[in-house]
């Protein structure tokens, strides 16, 4: 899977449908709880560096 959507584009889409920062954090938390491997894969697909992925996942528990 290649990175075709940037983090900024993804966040803009979330905001366009009405998600605020708290809702986006809830989305990450649910993703992490329900499918940790998928969450990891998604964050990698976005092209995030390993340290940022670790930070997001740590806040999502």
N, CA, C and O atoms as a GROMACS GRO file, in nm:
protein
  244
    1UNK      N    1   0.085  -0.117   0.000
    1UNK     CA    2   0.000   0.000   0.000
    1UNK      C    3   0.090   0.124   0.000
    1UNK      O    4   0.179   0.135   0.085
    2UNK      N    5   0.068   0.214  -0.092
    2UNK     CA    6   0.151   0.334  -0.096
    2UNK      C    7   0.078   0.451  -0.030
    2UNK      O    8  -0.045   0.454  -0.025
    3UNK      N    9   0.156   0.545   0.021
    3UNK     CA   10   0.099   0.662   0.088
    3UNK      C   11   0.048   0.759  -0.018
    3UNK      O   12   0.127   0.822  -0.089
    4UNK      N   13  -0.081   0.771  -0.030
    4UNK     CA   14  -0.141   0.859  -0.129
    4UNK      C   15  -0.218   0.973  -0.065
    4UNK      O   16  -0.261   1.066  -0.133
    5UNK      N   17  -0.235   0.966   0.065
    5UNK     CA   18  -0.309   1.069   0.138
    5UNK      C   19  -0.219   1.114   0.253
    5UNK      O   20  -0.173   1.032   0.332
    6UNK      N   21  -0.196   1.243   0.262
    6UNK     CA   22  -0.111   1.294   0.370
    6UNK      C   23  -0.191   1.301   0.500
    6UNK      O   24  -0.314   1.295   0.500
    7UNK      N   25  -0.119   1.312   0.610
    7UNK     CA   26  -0.183   1.329   0.740
    7UNK      C   27  -0.271   1.454   0.738
    7UNK      O   28  -0.384   1.452   0.787
    8UNK      N   29  -0.218   1.561   0.682
    8UNK     CA   30  -0.295   1.686   0.678
    8UNK      C   31  -0.425   1.669   0.599
    8UNK      O   32  -0.528   1.723   0.638
    9UNK      N   33  -0.420   1.595   0.490
    9UNK     CA   34  -0.541   1.570   0.411
    9UNK      C   35  -0.641   1.487   0.491
    9UNK      O   36  -0.761   1.513   0.489
   10UNK      N   37  -0.589   1.387   0.562
   10UNK     CA   38  -0.676   1.300   0.642
   10UNK      C   39  -0.744   1.381   0.752
   10UNK      O   40  -0.865   1.368   0.772
   11UNK      N   41  -0.667   1.464   0.822
   11UNK     CA   42  -0.722   1.548   0.929
   11UNK      C   43  -0.825   1.644   0.871
   11UNK      O   44  -0.930   1.667   0.932
   12UNK      N   45  -0.797   1.702   0.755
   12UNK     CA   46  -0.892   1.794   0.691
   12UNK      C   47  -1.024   1.724   0.661
   12UNK      O   48  -1.131   1.783   0.676
   13UNK      N   49  -1.017   1.598   0.619
   13UNK     CA   50  -1.141   1.523   0.592
   13UNK      C   51  -1.219   1.499   0.721
   13UNK      O   52  -1.341   1.513   0.725
   14UNK      N   53  -1.147   1.462   0.826
   14UNK     CA   54  -1.213   1.443   0.955
   14UNK      C   55  -1.282   1.572   0.999
   14UNK      O   56  -1.397   1.569   1.043
   15UNK      N   57  -1.212   1.683   0.988
   15UNK     CA   58  -1.271   1.812   1.028
   15UNK      C   59  -1.389   1.847   0.940
   15UNK      O   60  -1.487   1.905   0.988
   16UNK      N   61  -1.382   1.814   0.812
   16UNK     CA   62  -1.491   1.845   0.719
   16UNK      C   63  -1.620   1.772   0.757
   16UNK      O   64  -1.730   1.819   0.727
   17UNK      N   65  -1.606   1.657   0.822
   17UNK     CA   66  -1.728   1.585   0.862
   17UNK      C   67  -1.765   1.615   1.008
   17UNK      O   68  -1.854   1.552   1.065
   18UNK      N   69  -1.695   1.714   1.066
   18UNK     CA   70  -1.735   1.762   1.197
   18UNK      C   71  -1.658   1.706   1.315
   18UNK      O   72  -1.695   1.732   1.430
   19UNK      N   73  -1.552   1.629   1.291
   19UNK     CA   74  -1.476   1.577   1.403
   19UNK      C   75  -1.382   1.685   1.456
   19UNK      O   76  -1.312   1.751   1.380
   20UNK      N   77  -1.382   1.701   1.588
   20UNK     CA   78  -1.286   1.790   1.653
   20UNK      C   79  -1.170   1.704   1.704
   20UNK      O   80  -1.168   1.583   1.682
   21UNK      N   81  -1.075   1.767   1.772
   21UNK     CA   82  -0.957   1.694   1.819
   21UNK      C   83  -0.996   1.580   1.912
   21UNK      O   84  -0.940   1.470   1.902
   22UNK      N   85  -1.091   1.603   2.001
   22UNK     CA   86  -1.134   1.498   2.094
   22UNK      C   87  -1.194   1.379   2.020
   22UNK      O   88  -1.168   1.264   2.056
   23UNK      N   89  -1.273   1.406   1.917
   23UNK     CA   90  -1.335   1.297   1.840
   23UNK      C   91  -1.229   1.219   1.763
   23UNK      O   92  -1.239   1.097   1.751
   24UNK      N   93  -1.128   1.289   1.710
   24UNK     CA   94  -1.021   1.220   1.638
   24UNK      C   95  -0.941   1.132   1.734
   24UNK      O   96  -0.899   1.022   1.696
   25UNK      N   97  -0.920   1.178   1.855
   25UNK     CA   98  -0.850   1.097   1.955
   25UNK      C   99  -0.933   0.975   1.991
   25UNK      O  100  -0.878   0.866   2.011
   26UNK      N  101  -1.065   0.991   2.000
   26UNK     CA  102  -1.153   0.877   2.026
   26UNK      C  103  -1.144   0.777   1.911
   26UNK      O  104  -1.140   0.656   1.934
   27UNK      N  105  -1.141   0.827   1.788
   27UNK     CA  106  -1.129   0.741   1.670
   27UNK      C  107  -1.001   0.657   1.680
   27UNK      O  108  -1.004   0.536   1.659
   28UNK      N  109  -0.889   0.722   1.712
   28UNK     CA  110  -0.763   0.648   1.726
   28UNK      C  111  -0.772   0.546   1.839
   28UNK      O  112  -0.725   0.433   1.825
   29UNK      N  113  -0.832   0.584   1.951
   29UNK     CA  114  -0.843   0.494   2.064
   29UNK      C  115  -0.924   0.369   2.027
   29UNK      O  116  -0.885   0.257   2.060
   30UNK      N  117  -1.036   0.388   1.959
   30UNK     CA  118  -1.118   0.274   1.917
   30UNK      C  119  -1.044   0.187   1.817
   30UNK      O  120  -1.049   0.064   1.825
   31UNK      N  121  -0.976   0.250   1.723
   31UNK     CA  122  -0.899   0.176   1.623
   31UNK      C  123  -0.793   0.092   1.694
   31UNK      O  124  -0.777  -0.027   1.664
   32UNK      N  125  -0.721   0.152   1.788
   32UNK     CA  126  -0.616   0.081   1.862
   32UNK      C  127  -0.673  -0.035   1.942
   32UNK      O  128  -0.614  -0.143   1.944
   33UNK      N  129  -0.786  -0.015   2.007
   33UNK     CA  130  -0.847  -0.120   2.089
   33UNK      C  131  -0.901  -0.233   2.003
   33UNK      O  132  -0.885  -0.350   2.038
   34UNK      N  133  -0.964  -0.200   1.892
   34UNK     CA  134  -1.031  -0.300   1.810
   34UNK      C  135  -0.938  -0.370   1.711
   34UNK      O  136  -0.961  -0.486   1.676
   35UNK      N  137  -0.833  -0.301   1.666
   35UNK     CA  138  -0.745  -0.359   1.565
   35UNK      C  139  -0.606  -0.295   1.575
   35UNK      O  140  -0.570  -0.214   1.490
   36UNK      N  141  -0.530  -0.331   1.676
   36UNK     CA  142  -0.399  -0.268   1.694
   36UNK      C  143  -0.307  -0.284   1.573
   36UNK      O  144  -0.237  -0.190   1.536
   37UNK      N  145  -0.306  -0.401   1.512
   37UNK     CA  146  -0.220  -0.422   1.395
   37UNK      C  147  -0.266  -0.336   1.278
   37UNK      O  148  -0.184  -0.282   1.204
   38UNK      N  149  -0.396  -0.323   1.261
   38UNK     CA  150  -0.450  -0.238   1.155
   38UNK      C  151  -0.420  -0.092   1.180
   38UNK      O  152  -0.392  -0.017   1.086
   39UNK      N  153  -0.425  -0.050   1.305
   39UNK     CA  154  -0.394   0.088   1.340
   39UNK      C  155  -0.247   0.117   1.307
   39UNK      O  156  -0.215   0.220   1.248
   40UNK      N  157  -0.158   0.025   1.345
   40UNK     CA  158  -0.017   0.038   1.314
   40UNK      C  159   0.003   0.049   1.163
   40UNK      O  160   0.075   0.136   1.115
   41UNK      N  161  -0.061  -0.040   1.089
   41UNK     CA  162  -0.049  -0.041   0.944
   41UNK      C  163  -0.099   0.089   0.882
   41UNK      O  164  -0.036   0.142   0.790
   42UNK      N  165  -0.211   0.139   0.931
   42UNK     CA  166  -0.267   0.264   0.881
   42UNK      C  167  -0.172   0.380   0.904
   42UNK      O  168  -0.149   0.461   0.813
   43UNK      N  169  -0.115   0.389   1.024
   43UNK     CA  170  -0.023   0.498   1.056
   43UNK      C  171   0.103   0.489   0.970
   43UNK      O  172   0.157   0.591   0.928
   44UNK      N  173   0.149   0.367   0.945
   44UNK     CA  174   0.263   0.349   0.855
   44UNK      C  175   0.227   0.391   0.713
   44UNK      O  176   0.308   0.455   0.645
   45UNK      N  177   0.108   0.355   0.669
   45UNK     CA  178   0.061   0.390   0.534
   45UNK      C  179   0.059   0.542   0.515
   45UNK      O  180   0.086   0.592   0.406
   46UNK      N  181   0.028   0.614   0.622
   46UNK     CA  182   0.030   0.760   0.615
   46UNK      C  183   0.172   0.815   0.604
   46UNK      O  184   0.190   0.933   0.574
   47UNK      N  185   0.270   0.730   0.627
   47UNK     CA  186   0.408   0.774   0.616
   47UNK      C  187   0.465   0.838   0.740
   47UNK      O  188   0.566   0.907   0.734
   48UNK      N  189   0.398   0.814   0.854
   48UNK     CA  190   0.447   0.873   0.979
   48UNK      C  191   0.576   0.803   1.023
   48UNK      O  192   0.592   0.682   1.003
   49UNK      N  193   0.667   0.879   1.084
   49UNK     CA  194   0.788   0.816   1.137
   49UNK      C  195   0.755   0.730   1.259
   49UNK      O  196   0.653   0.750   1.326
   50UNK      N  197   0.842   0.635   1.286
   50UNK     CA  198   0.818   0.539   1.395
   50UNK      C  199   0.794   0.606   1.530
   50UNK      O  200   0.710   0.560   1.607
   51UNK      N  201   0.868   0.714   1.558
   51UNK     CA  202   0.848   0.779   1.688
   51UNK      C  203   0.711   0.843   1.700
   51UNK      O  204   0.651   0.842   1.807
   52UNK      N  205   0.660   0.899   1.591
   52UNK     CA  206   0.526   0.959   1.592
   52UNK      C  207   0.419   0.850   1.605
   52UNK      O  208   0.319   0.868   1.675
   53UNK      N  209   0.440   0.738   1.538
   53UNK     CA  210   0.346   0.626   1.548
   53UNK      C  211   0.340   0.577   1.693
   53UNK      O  212   0.232   0.553   1.747
   54UNK      N  213   0.456   0.563   1.754
   54UNK     CA  214   0.460   0.518   1.894
   54UNK      C  215   0.387   0.615   1.985
   54UNK      O  216   0.316   0.575   2.077
   55UNK      N  217   0.406   0.744   1.960
   55UNK     CA  218   0.340   0.849   2.040
   55UNK      C  219   0.188   0.839   2.025
   55UNK      O  220   0.116   0.842   2.125
   56UNK      N  221   0.140   0.828   1.903
   56UNK     CA  222  -0.005   0.820   1.879
   56UNK      C  223  -0.062   0.696   1.944
   56UNK      O  224  -0.166   0.701   2.010
   57UNK      N  225   0.005   0.583   1.925
   57UNK     CA  226  -0.046   0.458   1.980
   57UNK      C  227  -0.044   0.459   2.133
   57UNK      O  228  -0.135   0.405   2.197
   58UNK      N  229   0.058   0.520   2.193
   58UNK     CA  230   0.065   0.528   2.339
   58UNK      C  231  -0.049   0.610   2.396
   58UNK      O  232  -0.102   0.579   2.503
   59UNK      N  233  -0.088   0.717   2.324
   59UNK     CA  234  -0.199   0.801   2.369
   59UNK      C  235  -0.335   0.736   2.340
   59UNK      O  236  -0.438   0.784   2.387
   60UNK      N  237  -0.334   0.627   2.264
   60UNK     CA  238  -0.459   0.564   2.221
   60UNK      C  239  -0.500   0.444   2.306
   60UNK      O  240  -0.595   0.373   2.271
   61UNK      N  241  -0.431   0.422   2.414
   61UNK     CA  242  -0.465   0.305   2.499
   61UNK      C  243  -0.564   0.343   2.606
   61UNK      O  244  -0.604   0.259   2.686
   0.00000   0.00000   0.00000
